[in-house]
Each structure stands twice: as structure tokens, then as C-alpha cells.
């Protein structure tokens, strides 16, 4: 409603989950995608990575409830042009979209300086310093596991064999030193892949 009411913005499509967002971005090729960070099946961070990888001309502005500079650093690494706190949408969201459409970046003023300092510090680290231990595919599978999906459901959704899903799951558990699904869910929450109210198990 906020965007449709703005004369310089046309809403050309909507998506219910991360996979659909990537699909719609490829089909519609909008100037800017407004991405919710917490979505089922594929979270907004991973969807942003895929969109920026496959459709580099499409800019992404992320909506998040997390007022935490560590999250903003992850958004930048994923290729987002900007992000907006959900509690301060409205004019700020329009400003972020217009900046992204011009090829510029946007961060909430309260965190911009801190995030830039963190990013410079990160990029100045010596090569070989360990970062996120999981690959993009492993993060994708971890989210689905944490959401309560079975190996069969994950295999069908990602068009993989069950053995491949099982192998990825075993690799994930080894990399993060998890011994059961409870520990996988906790890690997924800490990594911002799912909300703090995951599917019951």
C-alpha cells in the first residue's frame, strides 16, 4: 500500500517465499526488489544472494526487524543495495528504493557509520581467516531442516536426490558441531535463517 501510493513507484509483482522471489525477479526483471529477510523455504538473505548472482542488474532492498549491525554486514555481503527497519518504513523505504534504483546504497542513518567501519575491518582481514563455515546450498538446506521439512520434502523442493540431501545434512552437522535437529535449529536462529519460533518438533 505504501509503495502503490507513491507516484514514482510501480509494483509489478509479489512473492510469498524466497524461491518465488528469485523466480519473479528473473521473470519480471524489476529495477528493485523489496525483500523481507524472514521468509519460508528460502530466507531473504539467500534469495538476495541468488538474485544478485543471476540478475545483477536487479537491486535489492532488505526489510528487517533486526536493529543489529552484524545483520547489516551480512546484507552487504549478500549484495543488497540497502536495508530498512520494518518499524521505520514509509518515507524511509521509498528513499531506499529510489537510491537503489539510481545505483546507490542506503542504510538507516543510525547504523551507517558503524556498519562501514565493520565492513572495512572485515575486508582488511588476512586471507584464509575462517568465515561462515557453510556453503550457500548448505545454508539453504539448514533453513529447510530447521523449518521442519523432511529429507524427502527438501529433495523434492530443491530437485535433489535424498542421498544428496542426507550428505549435505551430515556435512552441516559436522561443520557446526551439531548432534541433533535441536542444535541445528538453534544455529539457524543464531544465523538469522529462521525466526525464533521455528516449526514444532
C-alpha positions as CSV (number, residue, x, y, z in Angstrom):
1,X,0.0,0.0,0.0
2,X,2.8,2.4,0.8
3,X,4.6,1.8,-2.5
4,X,1.5,1.7,-4.7
5,X,0.5,5.1,-3.4
6,X,3.8,6.7,-4.5
7,X,3.7,8.2,-8.0
8,X,7.3,7.3,-8.9
9,X,7.0,3.6,-8.0
10,X,5.2,0.8,-9.8
11,X,4.7,-2.5,-8.0
12,X,5.0,-5.2,-10.7
13,X,4.8,-8.4,-8.7
14,X,4.8,-10.1,-5.3
15,X,6.2,-13.3,-3.9
16,X,5.3,-15.5,-0.9
17,X,8.7,-17.1,-0.3
18,X,12.3,-16.8,-1.2
19,X,12.2,-19.2,-4.1
20,X,9.3,-17.4,-5.7
21,X,11.1,-14.1,-5.2
22,X,14.1,-15.3,-7.2
23,X,11.8,-16.7,-9.9
24,X,9.8,-13.5,-10.1
25,X,12.9,-11.4,-10.2
26,X,14.1,-13.4,-13.2
27,X,10.8,-13.2,-15.0
28,X,9.9,-9.5,-14.3
29,X,13.4,-8.0,-14.1
30,X,12.3,-5.1,-11.8
31,X,14.6,-2.3,-11.1
32,X,14.4,-3.0,-7.3
33,X,13.2,-5.9,-5.2
34,X,12.0,-5.2,-1.7
35,X,12.9,-8.3,0.2
36,X,11.6,-9.5,3.6
37,X,14.6,-11.1,5.4
38,X,12.4,-13.8,7.1
39,X,10.5,-16.0,4.6
40,X,9.7,-19.7,4.4
41,X,11.6,-22.2,2.2
42,X,14.4,-19.7,1.3
43,X,15.1,-16.8,3.5
44,X,15.6,-13.3,2.2
45,X,19.4,-13.3,2.6
46,X,19.9,-16.3,0.5
47,X,17.3,-15.1,-2.1
48,X,19.2,-11.8,-2.3
49,X,22.4,-13.7,-3.0
50,X,20.8,-15.7,-5.8
51,X,19.1,-12.6,-7.4
52,X,22.4,-10.6,-7.3
53,X,24.3,-13.6,-8.7
54,X,21.9,-14.4,-11.5
55,X,20.3,-11.0,-12.3
56,X,22.9,-8.5,-11.4
57,X,21.0,-5.5,-12.8
58,X,18.2,-6.1,-10.2
59,X,18.9,-4.2,-7.0
60,X,17.6,-5.5,-3.6
61,X,16.5,-3.5,-0.6
62,X,16.0,-5.7,2.5
63,X,13.3,-5.2,5.2
64,X,14.3,-6.4,8.6
65,X,13.2,-6.1,12.2
66,X,16.8,-6.7,13.5
67,X,18.5,-3.5,14.6
68,X,21.8,-5.2,14.8
69,X,24.9,-4.1,12.8
70,X,26.0,-7.7,12.3
71,X,22.9,-8.3,10.2
72,X,23.6,-5.3,8.1
73,X,27.1,-6.6,7.3
74,X,25.6,-9.8,6.1
75,X,23.2,-7.9,3.9
76,X,26.1,-6.0,2.3
77,X,28.0,-9.3,1.7
78,X,24.9,-10.7,0.0
79,X,24.8,-7.8,-2.4
80,X,21.9,-5.8,-1.1
81,X,21.8,-2.2,-2.1
82,X,20.3,-1.2,1.2
83,X,18.1,-2.1,4.1
84,X,15.3,-0.6,6.1
85,X,14.0,-1.4,9.6
86,X,10.4,-2.5,9.4
87,X,9.4,-0.1,12.2
88,X,10.5,2.9,10.1
89,X,9.1,2.0,6.7
90,X,7.1,4.6,4.8
91,X,9.2,7.5,3.7
92,X,12.4,5.7,4.5
93,X,11.5,2.7,2.4
94,X,10.8,5.0,-0.6
95,X,14.1,6.8,-0.1
96,X,15.9,3.4,0.0
97,X,14.2,2.2,-3.2
98,X,14.9,5.4,-5.1
99,X,18.6,5.2,-4.0
100,X,18.9,1.6,-5.1
101,X,17.3,2.5,-8.5
102,X,20.0,5.1,-9.0
103,X,22.7,2.5,-8.2
104,X,23.3,4.0,-4.8
105,X,23.3,2.4,-1.3
106,X,21.1,3.1,1.6
107,X,21.4,2.3,5.3
108,X,19.5,3.6,8.3
109,X,21.5,6.7,9.4
110,X,21.8,5.4,13.0
111,X,23.9,2.4,11.9
112,X,25.6,3.5,8.6
113,X,28.9,4.7,10.1
114,X,29.3,1.6,12.3
115,X,28.5,-0.8,9.5
116,X,31.0,0.8,7.2
117,X,33.7,0.6,9.9
118,X,32.9,-3.1,10.4
119,X,33.0,-3.8,6.7
120,X,36.4,-2.1,6.3
121,X,37.7,-4.1,9.2
122,X,36.3,-7.4,7.7
123,X,37.8,-6.8,4.3
124,X,41.2,-5.9,5.9
125,X,41.5,-9.4,7.5
126,X,44.2,-11.7,6.2
127,X,43.1,-14.1,3.6
128,X,42.4,-17.6,4.9
129,X,40.8,-16.3,8.1
130,X,37.7,-18.5,8.7
131,X,34.3,-17.1,8.0
132,X,30.8,-18.7,7.6
133,X,31.6,-22.4,7.5
134,X,28.5,-23.3,5.4
135,X,28.1,-23.0,1.7
136,X,25.0,-21.3,0.1
137,X,23.4,-24.7,-0.6
138,X,24.1,-25.9,3.0
139,X,22.5,-22.7,4.4
140,X,19.5,-23.3,2.2
141,X,19.1,-26.9,3.4
142,X,19.7,-25.9,7.0
143,X,16.8,-23.4,6.8
144,X,14.5,-26.1,5.4
145,X,15.6,-28.6,8.1
146,X,15.0,-26.0,10.8
147,X,11.6,-25.3,9.4
148,X,10.7,-28.9,10.0
149,X,11.0,-30.2,6.4
150,X,11.8,-33.9,5.9
151,X,14.7,-35.1,3.7
152,X,12.1,-36.1,1.1
153,X,10.4,-32.7,1.1
154,X,13.8,-31.0,0.8
155,X,14.9,-33.2,-2.0
156,X,11.6,-32.5,-3.9
157,X,11.8,-28.8,-3.3
158,X,15.4,-28.4,-4.4
159,X,15.3,-31.1,-7.1
160,X,18.0,-33.2,-5.4
161,X,18.2,-36.9,-4.5
162,X,17.6,-37.9,-0.9
163,X,21.2,-39.2,-0.7
164,X,22.5,-35.7,-1.7
165,X,20.3,-34.0,0.9
166,X,21.5,-36.5,3.6
167,X,25.1,-35.9,2.6
168,X,24.6,-32.1,2.9
169,X,22.9,-32.5,6.2
170,X,25.8,-34.6,7.5
171,X,28.3,-32.0,6.3
172,X,26.3,-29.3,8.0
173,X,26.2,-31.1,11.3
174,X,30.0,-31.8,11.2
175,X,30.9,-28.2,10.3
176,X,28.9,-26.6,13.1
177,X,29.4,-29.4,15.5
178,X,25.7,-30.2,15.9
179,X,24.4,-33.6,17.1
180,X,20.7,-33.4,16.5
181,X,18.0,-31.3,15.0
182,X,17.5,-29.1,18.1
183,X,21.1,-27.9,17.7
184,X,20.6,-27.3,14.0
185,X,17.5,-25.2,14.8
186,X,19.5,-23.2,17.4
187,X,22.2,-22.5,14.9
188,X,19.7,-21.5,12.2
189,X,18.1,-19.0,14.6
190,X,21.5,-17.5,15.6
191,X,22.4,-17.2,11.9
192,X,19.2,-15.3,11.2
193,X,17.9,-18.0,8.8
194,X,14.6,-18.5,10.7
195,X,12.6,-16.7,13.3
196,X,12.9,-17.6,16.9
197,X,9.6,-19.5,16.7
198,X,10.6,-22.5,14.4
199,X,8.3,-25.3,13.5
200,X,7.5,-27.6,16.4
201,X,9.3,-31.0,16.6
